[in-house]
Amino acid sequence: MVLAFAGIFILASSLLGYFCSKYWLFFTMFVGLNLFQYSFTGFCPLKIILKKIGVRE
């Protein structure tokens, strides 16, 4: 579920960066950096939020 959200956010912000404003690419970088640190630490804020609202792993 986390990877699906990340993929959607990356695609959406890339399209917004292309068509609307280049500043949307900062959001793409944020998602990419979060995925990078998640691969080392296992900490992901979205995973915590999804767990609290009842989404199973």
N, C-alpha and C positions, 0 to 999 in steps of 0.2 A: 504494500500500500504506500509506503514511504517513497519508494522508487517511482511509482506511478505519479504521485503528486509532484515529485521533483522533475520528472520528464515533462509533465503538463506545464509547470511553471517556467521551465527553461524554454520550451517551444513558444509559449505565449509571450514571454518577455523578449525573446529574440525577434518575433514578428512585430511586436510593439516598437522595438528598437529600430527595426528596418523601416516601418511605415510611419511611425509617429515621432519619436524622439530618441536620439542616441543615448539619453540618460537611462532608459529602460535597461540598457546592457549592464548597468551596475547591479540591477536585481539578478540578472543572469549570473554575474560573477559571485554574488552573495550565495546563491543556491549551489553553485559549483564548489565554492570554498566550504560550505557546510557539508556537502557530500564528501569532500576530501577529508575533513577533520573527523567525520563520522566513521570513515573507513579505518582510522587509527584508534579512536577513543570509544566508539560504540555509543556515543551520546548524540541524541537527536531530539530537539524540542518538539518536532511534529510527532514523533513516536510517543512522547509523553502525553501530548494533547489527545491523540487518537485513543490511547489506552484509557484516559479519563472519561472520554465520551462513550466508551464501551465497544470499540472496534477490536476484534480479536486479531492476534498475530498470525 
